[in-house]
Amino acid sequence: MLGAARRCGGTLTTYIMVERSPFLTFLSHAVMLLGVLIVAFPLYLAFVASTHTAQEIVQAPMPLLPGSHFWETYRKALLGGGAGAGSTAPVAHMMWVSLMTALIITFGKIAISLLSAFAIVYFRFPFKGFFFWAIFVTLMLPVEVRIGPTYKVVADLGMLNTYAGLTIPLIASATATFLFRQFFMSVPDELTEAARMDGAGPMRFFIDILVPLSKTSIAALFVIQFIYGWNQYLWPLLATTSEAMYPVVVGIKMMVAGGDSQNEWNVVMATALLAMLPPATVVILMQKWFVKGLVDTEK
């Protein structure tokens, strides 16, 4: 046994030494650095383009160092009034529309999914299983499949160019309902019985017990759904015809029109970088909760 222990110890020591070898450390850092460069270089080019004039960008070769028109370009992008052939609407207003749309979709999806999962798990009603699978099957019907009938309904209700038209068709989530259902099914029955003995009604049990227990899942879903709502393109492209209701993702597309010489590519690149800031900020600020909500084993 002692010999076996020594052999195991020697193998473990050798494994640790291999893992800590300078070559492997250098190789792993080199691979990570290469990945960062591949991802960051297009962003750097976009930033460089946003600091030059439109005429300087279309010249060959394109400048690879930042220029001196940073404040002028971003002021023109945020306040609007450019001279490009496409849309010149203020990007600040577009970002506001995107923010409101993303928040309404996010909170709406979380609220509806919490309530629907709560009803499916804790209430008894006829065809409960059928209704759950009917919700789950909608995962096979993305917006692109039902976009024609959805547009017809929204247009008939007069909701084009409104926040309601931008958000209500996207506000339900079968994925979130399924995730909350699986979590609620893992809550011990003793907790439910204790709440019932204390005189807590269904909504009191839901608000005071289930929602606080679900906070990590809610945080993870908030990040996912916020990015989902912010990056919506196809549906807002159909549901909006007025510049006053363009989300920023649609606004970028509307800024590009005609040939290269007719577009203010510096303003377009500045708008693209500004459009990345809110979702990137949400991911950075909620990274800890996002990871915990996905991998927490104590739920």
FENLIN-V376586 format. One record per pair of residues at least 24 apart in sequence whose ideal C-beta (glycine too) atoms are under 10 Angstrom apart, sorted by the first residue. I is the first residue (numbers start at 1). J is the second residue. Records with the same first field share a line. If there is no record, write none. Layout:
BEGIN
I: J / J
END
This chain:
BEGIN
42: 272
43: 269 / 272 / 273 / 276
45: 269
46: 265 / 266 / 268 / 269 / 270 / 271 / 272 / 273 / 276
47: 269 / 270 / 272 / 273
48: 266 / 269
49: 73 / 265 / 266 / 267 / 268 / 269 / 270 / 272 / 273
50: 74 / 77 / 265 / 266 / 267 / 268 / 269 / 270 / 271 / 272 / 273 / 274
51: 266 / 269 / 270
52: 265 / 266 / 269
53: 264 / 265 / 266
54: 82 / 83 / 84 / 260 / 261 / 262 / 263 / 264 / 265 / 266 / 267 / 268
55: 261 / 264 / 265 / 266
56: 265 / 266
57: 260 / 263 / 264 / 265 / 266 / 268 / 269
58: 259 / 260 / 261 / 263 / 265
62: 265
67: 266
69: 266 / 270
70: 266 / 270
72: 266 / 267 / 270
73: 264 / 266 / 267 / 269 / 270 / 271
74: 266 / 267 / 270 / 271 / 273 / 274
75: 270
76: 264 / 266 / 267 / 270 / 271
77: 251 / 255 / 264 / 266 / 267 / 268 / 269 / 270 / 271 / 272 / 273 / 274
78: 267 / 270 / 271 / 274
80: 243 / 267
82: 255 / 263 / 264 / 266 / 267 / 268
83: 262 / 264 / 267
84: 255 / 256 / 257 / 258 / 262 / 263 / 264 / 265 / 266 / 267 / 268
85: 255 / 256 / 257 / 258 / 259 / 261 / 262 / 263 / 264
86: 251 / 252 / 253 / 254 / 255 / 256 / 257 / 258 / 262 / 263 / 264 / 267 / 268
87: 243 / 246 / 250 / 251 / 252 / 253 / 254 / 255 / 256 / 257 / 271
88: 243 / 254 / 255 / 264 / 267
89: 242 / 243 / 244 / 245 / 246 / 248 / 251 / 254 / 255
90: 243 / 244 / 251
91: 246 / 248 / 251 / 252 / 255 / 267 / 270 / 271 / 272 / 274 / 275
92: 248 / 274
93: 243 / 244 / 245 / 246 / 248 / 251
94: 243 / 244 / 245 / 246 / 247 / 248 / 249 / 250 / 251 / 252 / 254 / 255 / 271 / 274 / 275
95: 230 / 247 / 248 / 251 / 271 / 274 / 275 / 277 / 278
96: 247 / 248
97: 163 / 166 / 236 / 240 / 244 / 245 / 246 / 247 / 248 / 250 / 251
98: 166 / 229 / 230 / 231 / 232 / 236 / 246 / 247 / 248 / 249 / 250 / 251 / 275 / 278 / 279
99: 226 / 229 / 230 / 247 / 248 / 278
100: 163 / 166 / 167 / 229 / 247
101: 163 / 166 / 167 / 170 / 229 / 230 / 232 / 235 / 236 / 245 / 247 / 248 / 249
102: 167 / 225 / 226 / 227 / 228 / 229 / 230 / 231 / 232 / 247 / 278 / 279 / 282
103: 167 / 222 / 225 / 226 / 229 / 230
104: 163 / 164 / 166 / 167 / 168 / 170 / 171 / 229
105: 166 / 167 / 168 / 169 / 170 / 171 / 172 / 173 / 225 / 226 / 228 / 229 / 230 / 232
106: 167 / 171 / 173 / 221 / 222 / 223 / 224 / 225 / 226 / 227 / 228 / 229 / 230 / 282
107: 167 / 171 / 222 / 225 / 226 / 229
108: 167 / 168 / 170 / 171 / 172 / 173 / 225 / 229
109: 167 / 170 / 171 / 172 / 173 / 175 / 176 / 177 / 221 / 222 / 224 / 225 / 226 / 228 / 229
110: 173 / 176 / 180 / 214 / 217 / 218 / 219 / 221 / 222 / 225
111: 171 / 176 / 218
112: 171 / 172 / 173 / 176 / 177
113: 172 / 173 / 174 / 175 / 176 / 177 / 178 / 179 / 180 / 181 / 217 / 218 / 221 / 225
114: 176 / 177 / 180 / 184 / 206 / 210 / 211 / 214 / 217 / 218 / 221
115: 177 / 180 / 203 / 206
116: 172 / 173 / 174 / 176 / 177 / 178 / 180 / 181
117: 176 / 177 / 178 / 179 / 180 / 181 / 182 / 183 / 184 / 185 / 210 / 214
118: 177 / 180 / 181 / 184 / 202 / 203 / 205 / 206 / 210 / 211 / 214
119: 177 / 181 / 202 / 206
120: 177 / 178 / 180 / 181 / 184 / 185
121: 180 / 181 / 182 / 183 / 184 / 185 / 187 / 192 / 210
122: 184 / 185 / 187 / 192 / 202 / 205 / 206 / 210
123: 202
132: 174 / 177 / 178 / 181
134: 174
135: 172 / 173 / 174 / 177 / 178 / 181
136: 174 / 175 / 177 / 178 / 181
137: 174
138: 172 / 173 / 174 / 175 / 177
139: 173 / 174 / 175 / 178
140: 174
141: 174
142: 234
143: 169 / 170 / 232 / 234 / 235 / 238
144: 234 / 235
147: 234 / 235 / 238 / 239
148: 238
150: 235 / 238 / 239
151: 235 / 238 / 239
154: 235 / 238 / 239
155: 238 / 239
159: 239
160: 238 / 239 / 240 / 241 / 242 / 245
161: 239 / 240 / 241 / 242 / 243 / 244 / 245 / 246
162: 239 / 240 / 242 / 245
163: 245
164: 239
165: 235 / 236 / 238 / 239 / 240 / 245
166: 229 / 232 / 235 / 236 / 239 / 240 / 245 / 247
167: 229 / 232 / 235 / 236 / 239
169: 235 / 239
170: 225 / 228 / 229 / 232 / 235 / 236 / 239
171: 225 / 229
173: 221 / 224 / 225 / 228
175: 221 / 224 / 225 / 228
176: 217 / 218 / 221 / 224 / 225
179: 214 / 217 / 220 / 221 / 293
180: 210 / 214 / 217 / 218 / 221
182: 217 / 299
183: 210 / 213 / 214 / 216 / 217 / 299
184: 210 / 213 / 214
186: 213 / 299
187: 213 / 214 / 299
213: 299
214: 293 / 299
215: 289 / 292 / 293
216: 288 / 289 / 290 / 291 / 292 / 293 / 294 / 295 / 296 / 298 / 299
217: 289 / 292 / 293 / 294 / 296 / 299
218: 289 / 293
219: 286 / 288 / 289 / 290 / 291 / 292 / 293 / 294
220: 286 / 289 / 290 / 291 / 292 / 293 / 294 / 295 / 296
221: 290 / 293 / 294
222: 282 / 286 / 289 / 290 / 293
223: 279 / 282 / 283 / 285 / 286 / 287 / 289 / 290 / 291 / 293 / 294
224: 290 / 293 / 294
226: 278 / 279 / 282 / 283 / 286
227: 278 / 279 / 280 / 282 / 283
228: 279
229: 279
230: 275 / 276 / 278 / 279 / 282
231: 275 / 279
247: 275
248: 272 / 274 / 275 / 276 / 278
249: 275
251: 275
END
